[in-house]
Amino acid sequence: MGLMEKAPSPVLVLGIGNLLLSDEAVGVRAIEALAERYELPPGVDLLDGGTCGMELIGDMAGREHLIVADAVLTGAAPGSVVILRDGEVPALFGRKISPHQLGLADVLSALHLTGEFPARLTLVGVVPHSVAPAIGLSEVVAGSLDTVVAQLVAALAESGIGVTPKEGNP
């Protein structure tokens, strides 16, 4: 490791999404909201994973806790927030539920093969209302953003990481 490189933090909060496809952007918007509302202590990395390809394998490898925010297609009502942990996550991605699931499933499979799978995995998913080309979240999904951020904070707390609200945020 060179002098300029730093070891990855134990916890990665990864937002996945395509900003051009309406509610598909919810994972990215969720980590932006987390960063706007809270001071995150050392030991936590935030990453906009875009549409999540194999290029993220290095960022995801060997983490103690990987927390992913993404749009998920579960058949529940649009705007529903779904929390999945550890073994539930790869099973869910085997059922074609996320527009990026191929990328995320491939990366998770590769991490299993290399022995670098995160010790803990939490997926905070939101059921999209629309994934049509449009910039901005639908009203129903935008309305679930506070719940998603609260679930990201709860997932961090499960790893013993507390966050501090920034001034002006509850």
N, C-alpha and C positions, 0 to 999 in steps of 0.2 A: 504494500500500500504506500503510495507516494505521500509526500508531505502535505500536499493540497487535498488529498482525499480524506474524507472522514468515514469512519465505520458507520454503517446504517444504524439508525435508532432501533430500539427493540420493537417499537410499535409503528406500523404504517397505516394511515387512513387514506384509502385510495378511492377517488371518485371517478366513475367511469361514465362516459356519455358522449353523444354527438350533439353539439350545440345547435346544429342546423335542423334537427328533427324534433322540435317541440319537447315533449315530456321525456324523450330519450336523454335529455341533458340533465335530468334530475340528480344523478350522482355527482356530477361536476358542480352543479349549483349548491348541493348540500355541503360539500367541503368548503366552497367559497363562503357560505353562510357561517359555517363553523369557525373559519378563520376570522371573519368579520366580527363575530360576537364574543369570541373567547381568546384569552391568552393561553397558548399551549406551552407546557413546560418542555425542557430538554427531554429527549427520550421518545418524542413523537415526531414523525415525519408526515407531512401532508403532500399528496401527489394527485395532480390532475392526470388521470391515465388515458384520457381521450377515449378511443375506441378499443383499447386494450389488446395489444398484440404481443407476440413473443418477446418483443424488445423490452417488456416490463419484467421479464423473469429475474434479472439482476436486482431490480428494486424490491421484488417480492420475496426473494430467497432468504431463508434463515431467520425470518422475523419471529419474535416471541408471540406477537398477535398481529394478524392482518385483518383490518376492518375495511370492508368494501361497501360503498354506496352505489347503487345501480338501479335502473328500471328493470322490473321483473314481470313476466307474464304468468300469473298464477291462476287466472280465472276469477279472482276476487274483484270487487268493485274498483273502478279507477280511483286513485288517490289512497287506496289501502296501503298500509305500511306493514311489511313482512320482515320478521327477524329470523334468521337461520344461523345455526352455529355448527362449526366443525363438520362432522360427517354428513349433516343434512345438506350442506352447500354443494358438493360435487354431485350428489344424487339429483338435486334440483336442476343442475345444469345439464344433466343427462336427458332432461325432458324438454329441451328447446324452450326456455322461458325468457331468455334475455337476448336482445339483439346482438350483444357482444359475446354471447355465451361461448361461441366457438373459441374466441380469443382467450377468455378467462378460463374455460375448461381446459384448453391446451396448456396454458401456463401452469394451472394447478396440477395437471397430470405430469408435466415435466418436472415440477418441484417434488412430486412424490417419487419419481424415478431417480432423481439426483439426491434424495434424502434431505432436501432443503425446504420441505413443506413447513409452513408456519406452525408453531406449537399450538396456536389457537387461531380460529378463523371465524369471523362474524360477518354476515351479509345483512345489510340494512337495505331492503328493496322497497321500491314503490311501484305500484301497478299504474302504468301510463293510461291516460285518456286518449292521447293522440301521439302518433309517431310520424305524422305527415310533415313534409318539409315546412318548417316555420321556426322563427326565432322566438324564444320565450316559452315558458311553461303554461299549460292550460290552467284555468282557474282552480280546478279541483286538485291538481297536483301541486300547484303553488301553495294551496291551502294546507298541504300535508308537510311542507318543508320544516315547520317548527317541530313537528313530531319526529321527523328524520334526524334533525340536529340533536334533539333530546336523546334519541336512541344512540347516536354516535357518542355523545357525552357519557351515556350509561355504559356503552361498550368499553370506553376508555377507563371508566371507573372499575370495571371488572378486572382490568389489568393493573389496578392500583394507581391510576393516573387521574389526578384531579385537575380540572381546568378552572380558570378564573374568568368570570364575565368581564368584558371590557366595559369601560365607563359608558353609561347610557344604555347598556343592555341589562335586562333582568337576570 
